[in-house]
């Protein structure tokens, strides 16, 4: 389960109820981050559930800082906010962003080295890279560094623009790196105030988009999707329970639809290279 969509800010009571329902229904992967990029109070709200079931949760957080010392400070702050002593997985977040210059991030004083140190100290079990843009940065990192997991924007539209599916994931799979899809519905558009967020993707394609993400070779049967209402939770649980891989014919039709939408979306996540 991912963060609440940007436009929705649940109060703590409602957020905890949503988390509790998700856990009861079998969701154990919880992906969160501090209050940047629209995550709101997700970490402090999730802490209420973690007090009850921490050993049963696979807990994920993120560090969006290129400098190693600042990244460690952020990780320690995240853990305090979550009310736990360790994360199961920490991502060097948004590796494709301008802020995350690889010359800094992957230097001996950068975020990657700091999180590997955190791993050796037991603050996290795994270290991964997340990102929506500049797939070439991920290709270069895979060749040089020990990475446990990738979290990338993967949907049938952005395949025509960023194409992590063909440019990055095959090499990652060969290296036995876990692969998790995000932005399955294309990411949220900014809606009017006090309304639910709207995804980029027309709602009639949501079922197929979900199936597309989980049909990718070597994906870890995991898609990170932000949910802010019980209805959204129920819809995505239904998609997961009824999942069947795309047929060859469905994949071909989706490819054509994706090409049309990609011309409208363009490089909405940022630079391609």
MIDOSE-1310 file (N, C-alpha, C; in nm, 2 decimals, decimal comma, always signed):
residues 273
xxxx	+0,09/-0,12/+0,00/+0,00/+0,00/+0,00/+0,09/+0,12/+0,00; +0,05/+0,22/-0,09/+0,13/+0,34/-0,10/+0,07/+0,46/-0,02; +0,13/+0,58/-0,05/+0,08/+0,70/+0,02/-0,05/+0,74/-0,02; -0,12/+0,82/+0,06/-0,24/+0,88/+0,02/-0,22/+0,97/-0,10
xxxx	-0,31/+0,97/-0,20/-0,29/+1,07/-0,31/-0,28/+1,21/-0,26; -0,20/+1,29/-0,34/-0,16/+1,42/-0,30/-0,28/+1,51/-0,25; -0,39/+1,50/-0,32/-0,50/+1,60/-0,29/-0,58/+1,56/-0,17; -0,56/+1,44/-0,11/-0,64/+1,39/+0,00/-0,55/+1,39/+0,13
xxxx	-0,61/+1,45/+0,23/-0,54/+1,45/+0,36/-0,63/+1,40/+0,46; -0,62/+1,27/+0,49/-0,70/+1,20/+0,59/-0,66/+1,25/+0,73; -0,76/+1,26/+0,82/-0,72/+1,28/+0,96/-0,67/+1,15/+1,02; -0,60/+1,16/+1,13/-0,54/+1,04/+1,18/-0,63/+0,92/+1,21
xxxx	-0,75/+0,95/+1,26/-0,84/+0,84/+1,29/-0,88/+0,77/+1,16; -0,92/+0,84/+1,05/-0,96/+0,78/+0,93/-0,84/+0,71/+0,86; -0,72/+0,77/+0,87/-0,60/+0,70/+0,81/-0,57/+0,57/+0,88; -0,58/+0,57/+1,01/-0,55/+0,45/+1,08/-0,65/+0,34/+1,05
xxxx	-0,78/+0,38/+1,04/-0,88/+0,28/+1,00/-0,85/+0,22/+0,87; -0,81/+0,30/+0,77/-0,78/+0,25/+0,64/-0,66/+0,16/+0,64; -0,56/+0,19/+0,72/-0,44/+0,10/+0,73/-0,48/-0,03/+0,80; -0,57/-0,02/+0,90/-0,61/-0,14/+0,97/-0,69/-0,23/+0,88
xxxx	-0,78/-0,17/+0,80/-0,86/-0,25/+0,70/-0,77/-0,32/+0,60; -0,67/-0,24/+0,55/-0,58/-0,30/+0,45/-0,50/-0,42/+0,51; -0,46/-0,40/+0,63/-0,38/-0,51/+0,69/-0,47/-0,64/+0,71; -0,59/-0,61/+0,76/-0,69/-0,73/+0,78/-0,72/-0,80/+0,65
xxxx	-0,72/-0,72/+0,54/-0,75/-0,78/+0,41/-0,63/-0,85/+0,35; -0,51/-0,85/+0,41/-0,40/-0,92/+0,36/-0,28/-0,84/+0,31; -0,29/-0,71/+0,31/-0,18/-0,62/+0,27/-0,08/-0,61/+0,38; +0,04/-0,64/+0,35/+0,15/-0,64/+0,45/+0,27/-0,55/+0,40
xxxx	+0,27/-0,51/+0,27/+0,37/-0,42/+0,22/+0,32/-0,28/+0,23; +0,39/-0,20/+0,31/+0,34/-0,06/+0,33/+0,46/+0,03/+0,29; +0,44/+0,12/+0,19/+0,54/+0,20/+0,13/+0,50/+0,35/+0,17; +0,60/+0,41/+0,24/+0,57/+0,55/+0,29/+0,70/+0,64/+0,27
xxxx	+0,69/+0,76/+0,32/+0,80/+0,85/+0,32/+0,76/+0,97/+0,41; +0,86/+1,06/+0,43/+0,83/+1,18/+0,51/+0,75/+1,27/+0,43; +0,72/+1,39/+0,49/+0,63/+1,48/+0,43/+0,69/+1,56/+0,32; +0,72/+1,50/+0,20/+0,76/+1,56/+0,08/+0,69/+1,49/-0,03
xxxx	+0,68/+1,56/-0,14/+0,61/+1,50/-0,26/+0,47/+1,45/-0,24; +0,40/+1,51/-0,14/+0,26/+1,48/-0,13/+0,24/+1,37/-0,03; +0,33/+1,32/+0,05/+0,31/+1,21/+0,14/+0,23/+1,25/+0,27; +0,23/+1,38/+0,30/+0,16/+1,43/+0,42/+0,21/+1,36/+0,54
xxxx	+0,11/+1,33/+0,63/+0,14/+1,27/+0,76/+0,14/+1,12/+0,76; +0,17/+1,06/+0,65/+0,15/+0,91/+0,63/+0,23/+0,84/+0,73; +0,36/+0,88/+0,76/+0,44/+0,80/+0,85/+0,39/+0,80/+0,99; +0,36/+0,92/+1,04/+0,31/+0,93/+1,18/+0,18/+0,86/+1,19
xxxx	+0,09/+0,86/+1,09/-0,03/+0,79/+1,10/-0,01/+0,64/+1,09; +0,08/+0,59/+1,01/+0,11/+0,45/+1,00/+0,17/+0,40/+1,13; +0,23/+0,48/+1,21/+0,29/+0,44/+1,34/+0,19/+0,37/+1,43; +0,07/+0,42/+1,42/-0,04/+0,36/+1,51/-0,06/+0,22/+1,48
xxxx	-0,06/+0,18/+1,35/-0,08/+0,04/+1,31/+0,05/-0,04/+1,35; +0,17/+0,02/+1,33/+0,29/-0,05/+1,35/+0,31/-0,09/+1,50; +0,25/-0,02/+1,59/+0,26/-0,05/+1,73/+0,20/-0,19/+1,76; +0,10/-0,23/+1,68/+0,03/-0,35/+1,70/+0,09/-0,47/+1,62
xxxx	+0,14/-0,44/+1,50/+0,17/-0,55/+1,41/+0,31/-0,54/+1,34; +0,40/-0,46/+1,40/+0,53/-0,44/+1,33/+0,60/-0,56/+1,27; +0,61/-0,67/+1,34/+0,68/-0,79/+1,29/+0,61/-0,85/+1,16; +0,48/-0,82/+1,14/+0,41/-0,87/+1,03/+0,41/-0,78/+0,91
xxxx	+0,47/-0,66/+0,92/+0,46/-0,56/+0,81/+0,60/-0,56/+0,74; +0,60/-0,55/+0,61/+0,72/-0,51/+0,54/+0,71/-0,36/+0,51; +0,80/-0,29/+0,59/+0,79/-0,15/+0,60/+0,90/-0,08/+0,51; +0,85/+0,01/+0,43/+0,94/+0,08/+0,33/+0,93/+0,23/+0,35
xxxx	+1,05/+0,29/+0,35/+1,06/+0,44/+0,36/+1,16/+0,49/+0,26; +1,18/+0,62/+0,25/+1,26/+0,68/+0,14/+1,35/+0,79/+0,19; +1,46/+0,81/+0,12/+1,55/+0,92/+0,15/+1,57/+1,00/+0,02; +1,52/+1,12/+0,02/+1,54/+1,21/-0,09/+1,64/+1,32/-0,06
xxxx	+1,76/+1,28/-0,04/+1,87/+1,37/-0,01/+2,00/+1,31/-0,08; +2,07/+1,39/-0,16/+2,19/+1,34/-0,23/+2,31/+1,32/-0,13; +2,32/+1,40/-0,03/+2,43/+1,39/+0,07/+2,41/+1,28/+0,17; +2,51/+1,21/+0,20/+2,50/+1,09/+0,28/+2,46/+1,12/+0,43
xxxx	+2,53/+1,22/+0,48/+2,50/+1,26/+0,62/+2,35/+1,30/+0,64; +2,31/+1,39/+0,55/+2,17/+1,43/+0,55/+2,07/+1,32/+0,53; +2,11/+1,22/+0,45/+2,02/+1,11/+0,42/+2,01/+1,02/+0,55; +2,12/+1,00/+0,62/+2,12/+0,93/+0,75/+2,03/+1,00/+0,85
xxxx	+2,04/+1,13/+0,86/+1,96/+1,21/+0,95/+1,81/+1,19/+0,91; +1,78/+1,19/+0,78/+1,65/+1,17/+0,74/+1,59/+1,04/+0,77; +1,68/+0,93/+0,75/+1,63/+0,80/+0,78/+1,60/+0,78/+0,93; +1,69/+0,84/+1,01/+1,67/+0,83/+1,16/+1,54/+0,90/+1,20
xxxx	+1,52/+1,02/+1,13/+1,39/+1,09/+1,16/+1,27/+1,01/+1,11; +1,28/+0,94/+1,00/+1,17/+0,86/+0,95/+1,14/+0,75/+1,05; +1,24/+0,68/+1,10/+1,22/+0,57/+1,19/+1,15/+0,62/+1,32; +1,20/+0,74/+1,37/+1,13/+0,80/+1,49/+0,99/+0,83/+1,46
xxxx	+0,96/+0,88/+1,34/+0,82/+0,92/+1,31/+0,73/+0,79/+1,30; +0,79/+0,69/+1,25/+0,72/+0,56/+1,23/+0,71/+0,48/+1,36; +0,79/+0,52/+1,46/+0,79/+0,45/+1,59/+0,85/+0,31/+1,58; +0,96/+0,30/+1,51/+1,02/+0,17/+1,49/+1,17/+0,19/+1,49
xxxx	+1,25/+0,08/+1,51/+1,39/+0,09/+1,51/+1,46/+0,05/+1,38; +1,38/+0,00/+1,29/+1,43/-0,04/+1,16/+1,32/-0,04/+1,05; +1,37/-0,02/+0,93/+1,28/-0,04/+0,81/+1,32/-0,17/+0,74; +1,23/-0,23/+0,67/+1,27/-0,35/+0,59/+1,34/-0,31/+0,46
xxxx	+1,30/-0,19/+0,41/+1,36/-0,15/+0,28/+1,36/+0,01/+0,28; +1,48/+0,06/+0,24/+1,49/+0,21/+0,23/+1,53/+0,23/+0,08; +1,46/+0,33/+0,02/+1,50/+0,37/-0,12/+1,58/+0,50/-0,12; +1,68/+0,49/-0,20/+1,74/+0,62/-0,25/+1,64/+0,67/-0,35
xxxx	+1,57/+0,78/-0,31/+1,44/+0,81/-0,38/+1,46/+0,91/-0,49; +1,39/+0,88/-0,60/+1,38/+0,97/-0,72/+1,52/+0,99/-0,78; +1,58/+0,88/-0,81/+1,72/+0,89/-0,86/+1,73/+0,97/-0,99; +1,62/+0,98/-1,07/+1,62/+1,05/-1,19/+1,60/+1,20/-1,17
xxxx	+1,57/+1,25/-1,05/+1,55/+1,39/-1,03/+1,67/+1,48/-1,05; +1,66/+1,60/-1,08/+1,77/+1,69/-1,10/+1,85/+1,70/-0,96; +1,78/+1,70/-0,85/+1,84/+1,71/-0,72/+1,94/+1,60/-0,69; +1,90/+1,48/-0,75/+1,98/+1,36/-0,71/+2,09/+1,33/-0,81
xxxx	+2,19/+1,42/-0,82/+2,30/+1,41/-0,91/+2,38/+1,28/-0,88; +2,39/+1,19/-0,97/+2,46/+1,06/-0,94/+2,60/+1,08/-0,90; +2,67/+1,19/-0,94/+2,81/+1,21/-0,89/+2,81/+1,23/-0,74; +2,70/+1,28/-0,68/+2,70/+1,30/-0,54/+2,63/+1,17/-0,47
xxxx	+2,52/+1,13/-0,53/+2,44/+1,02/-0,47/+2,53/+0,90/-0,45; +2,61/+0,86/-0,55/+2,69/+0,74/-0,55/+2,83/+0,76/-0,52; +2,87/+0,88/-0,47/+3,00/+0,90/-0,42/+3,02/+0,84/-0,28; +3,14/+0,84/-0,23/+3,17/+0,78/-0,10/+3,10/+0,85/+0,01
xxxx	+3,06/+0,98/-0,01/+2,99/+1,05/+0,09/+2,84/+1,07/+0,05; +2,79/+1,00/-0,04/+2,66/+1,01/-0,09/+2,56/+0,93/-0,02; +2,43/+0,94/-0,07/+2,32/+0,87/-0,01/+2,34/+0,72/-0,01; +2,38/+0,66/-0,13/+2,39/+0,52/-0,14/+2,48/+0,46/-0,04
xxxx	+2,60/+0,52/-0,02/+2,70/+0,47/+0,07/+2,64/+0,48/+0,22; +2,57/+0,59/+0,24/+2,52/+0,61/+0,38/+2,41/+0,50/+0,41; +2,33/+0,47/+0,31/+2,22/+0,37/+0,34/+2,28/+0,23/+0,34; +2,39/+0,20/+0,27/+2,46/+0,07/+0,29/+2,52/+0,06/+0,43
xxxx	+2,57/+0,17/+0,48/+2,61/+0,18/+0,62/+2,50/+0,15/+0,71; +2,38/+0,21/+0,69/+2,26/+0,19/+0,77/+2,22/+0,04/+0,77; +2,24/-0,02/+0,65/+2,20/-0,16/+0,64/+2,30/-0,24/+0,73; +2,42/-0,21/+0,73/+2,52/-0,29/+0,81/+2,49/-0,27/+0,96
xxxx	+2,43/-0,15/+1,00/+2,40/-0,12/+1,14/+2,26/-0,18/+1,18; +2,19/-0,24/+1,08/+2,06/-0,29/+1,12/+1,94/-0,20/+1,11; +1,97/-0,08/+1,05/+1,86/+0,02/+1,04/+1,76/-0,01/+0,93; +1,81/-0,09/+0,83/+1,73/-0,14/+0,72/+1,78/-0,28/+0,68
xxxx	+1,69/-0,36/+0,63/+1,73/-0,49/+0,58/+1,78/-0,48/+0,44; +1,71/-0,39/+0,36/+1,75/-0,38/+0,22/+1,76/-0,24/+0,17; +1,84/-0,22/+0,07/+1,85/-0,08/+0,01/+1,82/-0,09/-0,14; +1,73/+0,01/-0,18/+1,69/+0,01/-0,32/+1,70/+0,15/-0,38
xxxx	+1,67/+0,15/-0,51/+1,66/+0,28/-0,59/+1,52/+0,29/-0,64; +1,46/+0,42/-0,63/+1,33/+0,44/-0,68/+1,34/+0,56/-0,78; +1,25/+0,57/-0,87/+1,25/+0,68/-0,97/+1,16/+0,66/-1,08; +1,12/+0,78/-1,14/+1,03/+0,79/-1,25/+1,09/+0,83/-1,38
xxxx	+1,21/+0,88/-1,38/+1,26/+0,94/-1,50/+1,41/+0,90/-1,51; +1,47/+0,94/-1,63/+1,61/+0,92/-1,66/+1,65/+0,77/-1,63; +1,59/+0,68/-1,70/+1,63/+0,54/-1,68/+1,77/+0,50/-1,70; +1,85/+0,58/-1,78/+1,99/+0,56/-1,80/+2,07/+0,56/-1,66
xxxx	+2,02/+0,65/-1,57/+2,09/+0,65/-1,44/+2,08/+0,52/-1,37; +1,97/+0,45/-1,38/+1,95/+0,32/-1,32/+2,04/+0,22/-1,38; +2,05/+0,22/-1,52/+2,13/+0,13/-1,59/+2,28/+0,14/-1,54; +2,33/+0,26/-1,53/+2,46/+0,28/-1,48/+2,48/+0,23/-1,34
xxxx	+2,38/+0,26/-1,25/+2,39/+0,22/-1,11/+2,40/+0,06/-1,10; +2,32/+0,00/-1,18/+2,31/-0,15/-1,18/+2,45/-0,21/-1,21; +2,52/-0,14/-1,30/+2,65/-0,20/-1,34/+2,76/-0,18/-1,23; +2,74/-0,09/-1,14/+2,84/-0,06/-1,05/+2,81/-0,09/-0,90
xxxx	+2,69/-0,10/-0,86/+2,65/-0,10/-0,72/+2,56/-0,22/-0,69; +2,57/-0,26/-0,56/+2,49/-0,37/-0,51/+2,35/-0,31/-0,47; +2,25/-0,35/-0,54/+2,11/-0,30/-0,52/+2,02/-0,41/-0,50; +1,93/-0,40/-0,40/+1,84/-0,51/-0,37/+1,71/-0,50/-0,44
xxxx	+1,65/-0,38/-0,46/+1,52/-0,36/-0,52/+1,52/-0,23/-0,60; +1,44/-0,24/-0,71/+1,40/-0,12/-0,79/+1,26/-0,09/-0,78; +1,22/+0,04/-0,76/+1,08/+0,08/-0,77/+1,07/+0,19/-0,88; +1,00/+0,15/-0,99/+1,00/+0,24/-1,10/+0,86/+0,26/-1,15
xxxx	+0,84/+0,38/-1,22/+0,71/+0,41/-1,28/+0,70/+0,31/-1,40; +0,60/+0,23/-1,39/+0,57/+0,13/-1,49/+0,42/+0,12/-1,52; +0,39/+0,17/-1,64/+0,25/+0,16/-1,69/+0,25/+0,16/-1,84; +0,14/+0,11/-1,90/+0,14/+0,09/-2,04/+0,15/+0,21/-2,13
xxxx	+0,13/+0,33/-2,07/+0,15/+0,46/-2,14/+0,30/+0,50/-2,14; +0,35/+0,51/-2,02/+0,49/+0,56/-2,00/+0,60/+0,46/-2,05; +0,55/+0,34/-2,09/+0,65/+0,25/-2,16/+0,70/+0,31/-2,29; +0,61/+0,39/-2,35/+0,65/+0,46/-2,48/+0,74/+0,58/-2,45
xxxx	+0,76/+0,62/-2,33/+0,84/+0,74/-2,30/+0,96/+0,70/-2,22; +0,94/+0,65/-2,10/+1,05/+0,62/-2,01/+1,10/+0,47/-2,03; +1,01/+0,38/-2,04/+1,04/+0,24/-2,08/+1,14/+0,17/-1,98; +1,11/+0,18/-1,85/+1,19/+0,11/-1,76/+1,18/-0,04/-1,78
xxxx	+1,06/-0,08/-1,84/+1,03/-0,22/-1,86/+1,14/-0,29/-1,95; +1,18/-0,22/-2,05/+1,28/-0,28/-2,15/+1,42/-0,22/-2,13; +1,44/-0,10/-2,08/+1,57/-0,04/-2,07/+1,64/-0,08/-1,94; +1,57/-0,11/-1,83/+1,63/-0,13/-1,70/+1,60/-0,26/-1,64
xxxx	+1,47/-0,30/-1,64/+1,43/-0,42/-1,57/+1,49/-0,55/-1,62; +1,51/-0,57/-1,74/+1,58/-0,70/-1,78/+1,71/-0,72/-1,72; +1,80/-0,62/-1,72/+1,93/-0,63/-1,65/+1,91/-0,65/-1,50; +1,82/-0,58/-1,44/+1,80/-0,59/-1,30/+1,75/-0,74/-1,27
xxxx	+1,67/-0,79/-1,35/+1,62/-0,93/-1,32/+1,73/-1,03/-1,33; +1,82/-1,01/-1,43/+1,94/-1,09/-1,44/+2,03/-1,09/-1,32; +2,03/-0,97/-1,25/+2,11/-0,95/-1,13/+2,03/-1,00/-1,01; +1,91/-1,05/-1,02/+1,83/-1,10/-0,91/+1,79/-0,99/-0,82
xxxx	+1,76/-0,87/-0,88/+1,71/-0,75/-0,81/+1,56/-0,75/-0,81; +1,50/-0,73/-0,69/+1,35/-0,72/-0,69/+1,30/-0,61/-0,76; +1,18/-0,63/-0,83/+1,12/-0,53/-0,92/+0,98/-0,49/-0,87; +0,95/-0,37/-0,84/+0,82/-0,33/-0,79/+0,77/-0,21/-0,88
xxxx	+0,65/-0,22/-0,92/+0,59/-0,12/-1,01/+0,52/-0,01/-0,93; +0,54/+0,12/-0,97/+0,46/+0,23/-0,91/+0,41/+0,31/-1,03; +0,33/+0,41/-0,99/+0,26/+0,50/-1,09/+0,19/+0,41/-1,20; +0,13/+0,30/-1,15/+0,06/+0,21/-1,23/-0,05/+0,28/-1,31
xxxx	-0,12/+0,38/-1,25/-0,23/+0,45/-1,32/-0,18/+0,58/-1,37; -0,05/+0,60/-1,38/+0,01/+0,72/-1,44/+0,04/+0,83/-1,35; +0,01/+0,82/-1,22/+0,03/+0,93/-1,13/-0,09/+1,02/-1,13; -0,10/+1,10/-1,02/-0,22/+1,18/-1,00/-0,20/+1,32/-1,07
xxxx	-0,31/+1,36/-1,12/-0,32/+1,50/-1,17/-0,37/+1,58/-1,05; -0,34/+1,71/-1,05/-0,39/+1,80/-0,94/-0,54/+1,83/-0,96; -0,62/+1,78/-0,87/-0,77/+1,80/-0,88/-0,81/+1,93/-0,81; -0,93/+1,97/-0,82/-0,98/+2,09/-0,74/-0,96/+2,06/-0,59
xxxx	-0,95/+2,17/-0,51/-0,93/+2,15/-0,37/-1,05/+2,07/-0,30; -1,01/+1,99/-0,20/-1,10/+1,91/-0,12/-1,18/+1,81/-0,20; -1,11/+1,76/-0,31/-1,17/+1,65/-0,38/-1,07/+1,53/-0,39; -1,11/+1,42/-0,43/-1,02/+1,31/-0,45/-0,93/+1,34/-0,56
xxxx	-0,81/+1,28/-0,56/-0,72/+1,30/-0,67/-0,77/+1,22/-0,79; -0,72/+1,27/-0,91/-0,76/+1,20/-1,03/-0,63/+1,15/-1,10; -0,63/+1,03/-1,14/-0,51/+0,97/-1,20/-0,50/+1,02/-1,35; -0,38/+1,02/-1,40/-0,36/+1,06/-1,54/-0,45/+0,97/-1,63
xxxx	-0,46/+0,84/-1,60/-0,51/+0,75/-1,69/-0,67/+0,74/-1,68; -0,73/+0,74/-1,79/-0,88/+0,73/-1,79/-0,92/+0,60/-1,71; -1,03/+0,62/-1,63/-1,06/+0,51/-1,54/-1,10/+0,38/-1,61; -1,14/+0,39/-1,73/-1,18/+0,27/-1,80/-1,06/+0,18/-1,83
xxxx	-0,94/+0,23/-1,81/-0,82/+0,15/-1,84/-0,75/+0,10/-1,71; -0,81/+0,14/-1,59/-0,75/+0,10/-1,47/-0,73/-0,05/-1,45; -0,83/-0,12/-1,48/-0,82/-0,27/-1,46/-0,71/-0,33/-1,54; -0,70/-0,28/-1,67/-0,60/-0,33/-1,76/-0,46/-0,28/-1,72
xxxx	-0,45/-0,16/-1,67/-0,33/-0,10/-1,62/-0,27/-0,18/-1,50; -0,36/-0,22/-1,41/-0,32/-0,30/-1,30/-0,26/-0,44/-1,35; -0,33/-0,50/-1,44/-0,29/-0,63/-1,50/-0,16/-0,61/-1,57; -0,14/-0,50/-1,65/-0,02/-0,47/-1,72/+0,10/-0,47/-1,63
xxxx	+0,09/-0,40/-1,52/+0,20/-0,39/-1,42/+0,24/-0,52/-1,37; +0,14/-0,60/-1,32/+0,18/-0,73/-1,26/+0,21/-0,84/-1,37; +0,19/-0,81/-1,49/+0,22/-0,90/-1,60/+0,36/-0,89/-1,65; +0,44/-0,79/-1,60/+0,57/-0,77/-1,64/+0,66/-0,88/-1,60
xxxx	+0,75/-0,93/-1,68/+0,84/-1,04/-1,65/+0,92/-1,00/-1,52; +0,93/-1,09/-1,43/+1,01/-1,09/-1,31/+0,96/-0,98/-1,20; +0,84/-0,92/-1,23/+0,79/-0,83/-1,12/+0,76/-0,91/-1,00; +0,78/-0,85/-0,88/+0,76/-0,92/-0,75/+0,62/-0,93/-0,71
xxxx	+0,52/-0,94/-0,81/+0,38/-0,95/-0,77/+0,34/-0,84/-0,68; +0,40/-0,72/-0,70/+0,38/-0,61/-0,61/+0,37/-0,48/-0,69; +0,26/-0,40/-0,66/+0,24/-0,27/-0,72/+0,21/-0,17/-0,61; +0,29/-0,06/-0,60/+0,26/+0,04/-0,50/+0,16/+0,14/-0,55
xxxx	+0,05/+0,14/-0,49/-0,06/+0,23/-0,53/-0,12/+0,30/-0,41; -0,12/+0,44/-0,43/-0,17/+0,52/-0,32/-0,32/+0,51/-0,31; -0,37/+0,49/-0,19/-0,52/+0,48/-0,17/-0,56/+0,57/-0,05; -0,67/+0,64/-0,07/-0,71/+0,73/+0,04/-0,85/+0,70/+0,08
xxxx	-0,92/+0,61/+0,02/-1,06/+0,58/+0,06/-1,08/+0,43/+0,07; -1,18/+0,38/+0,14/-1,20/+0,24/+0,15/-1,25/+0,19/+0,01; -1,32/+0,27/-0,07/-1,36/+0,23/-0,20/-1,24/+0,20/-0,29; -1,14/+0,29/-0,29/-1,02/+0,26/-0,36/-0,95/+0,14/-0,32
xxxx	-0,94/+0,12/-0,19/-0,88/+0,00/-0,13/-0,95/-0,13/-0,18; -1,09/-0,13/-0,17/-1,16/-0,24/-0,22/-1,14/-0,27/-0,37; -1,14/-0,16/-0,45/-1,12/-0,18/-0,59/-0,99/-0,25/-0,62; -0,88/-0,20/-0,55/-0,75/-0,26/-0,58/-0,73/-0,40/-0,52
xxxx	-0,80/-0,43/-0,41/-0,80/-0,56/-0,36/-0,87/-0,66/-0,46; -0,98/-0,61/-0,51/-1,05/-0,69/-0,61/-0,96/-0,72/-0,73; -0,89/-0,62/-0,78/-0,80/-0,64/-0,90/-0,69/-0,74/-0,86; -0,64/-0,73/-0,74/-0,53/-0,82/-0,71/-0,58/-0,97/-0,69
xxxx	-0,70/-0,98/-0,64/-0,75/-1,12/-0,62/-0,80/-1,18/-0,75; -0,84/-1,10/-0,84/-0,89/-1,15/-0,97/-0,78/-1,15/-1,08; -0,66/-1,12/-1,04/-0,55/-1,10/-1,14/-0,53/-1,22/-1,23; -0,52/-1,19/-1,36/-0,48/-1,28/-1,46/-0,38/-1,21/-1,55
xxxx	-0,27/-1,27/-1,60/-0,18/-1,20/-1,69/-0,25/-1,16/-1,82; -0,20/-1,06/-1,88/-0,25/-1,01/-2,01/-0,23/-1,12/-2,11; -0,32/-1,14/-2,20/-0,30/-1,23/-2,31/-0,22/-1,15/-2,42; -0,17/-1,22/-2,52/-0,09/-1,16/-2,62/-0,18/-1,06/-2,70
xxxx	-0,31/-1,09/-2,72/-0,40/-1,00/-2,79/-0,42/-0,87/-2,71; -0,45/-0,89/-2,58/-0,47/-0,77/-2,49/-0,35/-0,68/-2,49; -0,23/-0,75/-2,48/-0,11/-0,67/-2,47/-0,09/-0,58/-2,60; -0,12/-0,64/-2,71/-0,11/-0,57/-2,84/-0,20/-0,45/-2,84
xxxx	-0,33/-0,47/-2,80/-0,43/-0,36/-2,80/-0,38/-0,25/-2,70; -0,33/-0,29/-2,59/-0,29/-0,20/-2,49/-0,17/-0,11/-2,54; -0,09/-0,18/-2,61/+0,03/-0,11/-2,67/-0,02/+0,01/-2,76; -0,12/-0,02/-2,84/-0,17/+0,09/-2,93/-0,23/+0,20/-2,85
xxxx	-0,31/+0,17/-2,75/-0,38/+0,27/-2,67/-0,27/+0,35/-2,60; -0,17/+0,28/-2,54/-0,06/+0,35/-2,47/+0,01/+0,45/-2,56; +0,04/+0,41/-2,69/+0,11/+0,50/-2,78/+0,03/+0,63/-2,80; -0,10/+0,62/-2,81/-0,18/+0,74/-2,83/-0,18/+0,83/-2,71
xxxx	-0,19/+0,77/-2,59/-0,19/+0,85/-2,46/-0,06/+0,91/-2,44; +0,05/+0,84/-2,47/+0,18/+0,89/-2,45/+0,21/+1,02/-2,52; +0,15/+1,04/-2,63/+0,17/+1,16/-2,71/+0,10/+1,28/-2,63; +0,00/+1,25/-2,55/-0,07/+1,35/-2,47/+0,01/+1,38/-2,34
xxxx	+0,06/+1,27/-2,28/+0,13/+1,28/-2,15/+0,27/+1,34/-2,17; +0,33/+1,31/-2,28/+0,47/+1,34/-2,30/+0,56/+1,30/-2,18; +0,66/+1,38/-2,15/+0,76/+1,34/-2,05/+0,71/+1,41/-1,91; +0,59/+1,37/-1,87/+0,53/+1,43/-1,75/+0,60/+1,40/-1,62
xxxx	+0,69/+1,30/-1,61/+0,77/+1,27/-1,49/+0,90/+1,34/-1,49; +0,93/+1,41/-1,60/+1,06/+1,48/-1,60/+1,15/+1,43/-1,72; +1,28/+1,46/-1,72/+1,36/+1,43/-1,83/+1,37/+1,28/-1,86; +1,38/+1,24/-1,99/+1,39/+1,10/-2,03/+1,53/+1,06/-2,02
x	+1,62/+1,15/-2,05/+1,77/+1,11/-2,04/+1,85/+1,22/-1,98
